[in-house]
Amino acid sequence: MKVSLIVAVAENGVIGKDNDLIWDLPKDMRFFKETTMGHHVIMGRKNFESIPERFRPLPNRTNLVISRQIDYQAEGCVVLNSLEAALKVAQENGDPEPFIIGGGQIYKLALSNNLVDKIYLTKVHYSFEGDTFFPELSAEWKEISRVDHQADEKNIYNFSFITYAKGK
Ligand SMILES: NC(=O)c1ccc[n+]([C@@H]2O[C@H](COP(=O)([O-])OP(=O)(O)OC[C@H]3O[C@@H](n4cnc5c(N)ncnc54)[C@H](OP(=O)(O)O)[C@@H]3O)[C@@H](O)[C@H]2O)c1
């Protein structure tokens, strides 16, 4: 099993504000959906609650929510008390590529504990005000692909789809 992380990050590292996303990039939303489809998606309790009720649990994916609250319930999701426990569920269910989908605390936890093999990072080429950040990637992470997109009518910021893997 290879563990992936997927995130959209502004130029200044911001990923969210007031427990919500900041920008609207339909092309990135589509990329997120297509990339994670059929897999386990692992998220923090705050990220789960930030998803509008009509969109959660994320369809056609096994939704795993991480919380320290022993009695926390999330309809249609499995609640676990650690990232390791969530990854164990994905492994037992035979998912070759579970996705860590945020937010800030869970990204930090996953990266600092060395639990991630691959990163799908959408870099939004603009700086935003926010209160949640993606950690600075350490030097071991090497860019392995990049596709640049120009802004258009519906996607009003330039952005790049970048993948990273650990270099030797
Ligand atoms: N741009 C992007 O790609 C992207 C993606 C996802 C989310 N976001 C944004 O990120 C923000 C939310 O991120 P966040 O950092 O505030 O919260 P978060 O990481 O989504 O969730 C934090 C919660 O996870 C649980 N948790 C954290 N560490 C844990 C541990 N070691 N063991 C067990 N449970 C643990 C706790 O839940 P309990 O309090 O219940 O114990 C904690 O309150 C929102 O603004 C959202 O829009 C952005």
The ligand as an SDF file (V2000), in Angstrom:
LIG
                    3D

 48 52  0  0  0  0  0  0  0  0999 V2000
   -6.8250   23.4750    0.5820 N   0  0  0  0  0  0  0  0  0  0  0  0
   -6.9690   22.1920    0.8500 C   0  0  0  0  0  0  0  0  0  0  0  0
   -6.5510   21.3110    0.0710 O   0  0  0  0  0  0  0  0  0  0  0  0
   -7.6760   21.7690    2.1000 C   0  0  0  0  0  0  0  0  0  0  0  0
   -7.9600   20.4210    2.3140 C   0  0  0  0  0  0  0  0  0  0  0  0
   -8.6050   20.0570    3.4930 C   0  0  0  0  0  0  0  0  0  0  0  0
   -8.9580   21.0210    4.4250 C   0  0  0  0  0  0  0  0  0  0  0  0
   -8.6570   22.3210    4.1810 N   0  0  0  0  0  0  0  0  0  0  0  0
   -8.9920   23.3600    5.1750 C   0  0  0  0  0  0  0  0  0  0  0  0
   -8.3230   23.0500    6.3930 O   0  0  0  0  0  0  0  0  0  0  0  0
   -9.0660   23.6070    7.4840 C   0  0  0  0  0  0  0  0  0  0  0  0
   -9.2760   22.5210    8.5380 C   0  0  0  0  0  0  0  0  0  0  0  0
   -8.0130   22.0910    9.0210 O   0  0  0  0  0  0  0  0  0  0  0  0
   -7.6560   22.0750   10.6060 P   0  0  0  0  0  0  0  0  0  0  0  0
   -6.1780   21.9850   10.7150 O   0  0  0  0  0  0  0  0  0  0  0  0
   -8.3540   23.2090   11.2850 O   0  0  0  0  0  0  0  0  0  0  0  0
   -8.3610   20.7400   11.1300 O   0  0  0  0  0  0  0  0  0  0  0  0
   -8.3000   19.2080   10.6440 P   0  0  0  0  0  0  0  0  0  0  0  0
   -6.8840   18.7830   10.4620 O   0  0  0  0  0  0  0  0  0  0  0  0
   -9.2490   18.9920    9.5190 O   0  0  0  0  0  0  0  0  0  0  0  0
   -8.9520   18.4700   11.9100 O   0  0  0  0  0  0  0  0  0  0  0  0
   -8.4250   18.6660   13.1860 C   0  0  0  0  0  0  0  0  0  0  0  0
   -9.0690   17.6600   14.1370 C   0  0  0  0  0  0  0  0  0  0  0  0
   -8.5580   16.3430   13.8650 O   0  0  0  0  0  0  0  0  0  0  0  0
   -8.4840   15.6190   15.0780 C   0  0  0  0  0  0  0  0  0  0  0  0
   -7.0850   15.2970   15.3530 N   0  0  0  0  0  0  0  0  0  0  0  0
   -5.9620   16.0440   15.1030 C   0  0  0  0  0  0  0  0  0  0  0  0
   -4.8530   15.4120   15.5130 N   0  0  0  0  0  0  0  0  0  0  0  0
   -5.2590   14.2210   16.0100 C   0  0  0  0  0  0  0  0  0  0  0  0
   -4.5630   13.1020   16.5900 C   0  0  0  0  0  0  0  0  0  0  0  0
   -3.2130   13.1090   16.7450 N   0  0  0  0  0  0  0  0  0  0  0  0
   -5.2830   12.0400   17.0030 N   0  0  0  0  0  0  0  0  0  0  0  0
   -6.6370   12.0270   16.8670 C   0  0  0  0  0  0  0  0  0  0  0  0
   -7.3490   13.0520   16.3300 N   0  0  0  0  0  0  0  0  0  0  0  0
   -6.6670   14.1290   15.9180 C   0  0  0  0  0  0  0  0  0  0  0  0
   -9.0410   16.5230   16.1720 C   0  0  0  0  0  0  0  0  0  0  0  0
  -10.4410   16.2550   16.2230 O   0  0  0  0  0  0  0  0  0  0  0  0
  -11.2770   16.4190   17.6160 P   0  0  0  0  0  0  0  0  0  0  0  0
  -11.1940   17.8900   17.9570 O   0  0  0  0  0  0  0  0  0  0  0  0
  -12.6480   15.9690   17.2630 O   0  0  0  0  0  0  0  0  0  0  0  0
  -10.5840   15.5450   18.6160 O   0  0  0  0  0  0  0  0  0  0  0  0
   -8.7680   17.9030   15.6020 C   0  0  0  0  0  0  0  0  0  0  0  0
   -9.5880   18.9100   16.1420 O   0  0  0  0  0  0  0  0  0  0  0  0
  -10.3450   24.1650    6.8780 C   0  0  0  0  0  0  0  0  0  0  0  0
  -10.1940   25.5640    6.6350 O   0  0  0  0  0  0  0  0  0  0  0  0
  -10.4510   23.4340    5.5520 C   0  0  0  0  0  0  0  0  0  0  0  0
  -11.2000   24.1500    4.5840 O   0  0  0  0  0  0  0  0  0  0  0  0
   -8.0270   22.7150    3.0390 C   0  0  0  0  0  0  0  0  0  0  0  0
  1  2  1  0
  2  3  2  0
  2  4  1  0
  4  5  1  0
  4 48  2  0
  5  6  2  0
  6  7  1  0
  7  8  2  0
  8  9  1  0
  8 48  1  0
  9 10  1  0
  9 46  1  0
 10 11  1  0
 11 12  1  0
 11 44  1  0
 12 13  1  0
 13 14  1  0
 14 15  2  0
 14 16  1  0
 14 17  1  0
 17 18  1  0
 18 19  2  0
 18 20  1  0
 18 21  1  0
 21 22  1  0
 22 23  1  0
 23 24  1  0
 23 42  1  0
 24 25  1  0
 25 26  1  0
 25 36  1  0
 26 27  1  0
 26 35  1  0
 27 28  2  0
 28 29  1  0
 29 30  1  0
 29 35  2  0
 30 31  1  0
 30 32  2  0
 32 33  1  0
 33 34  2  0
 34 35  1  0
 36 37  1  0
 36 42  1  0
 37 38  1  0
 38 39  2  0
 38 40  1  0
 38 41  1  0
 42 43  1  0
 44 45  1  0
 44 46  1  0
 46 47  1  0
M  CHG  2   8   1  16  -1
M  END
$$$$
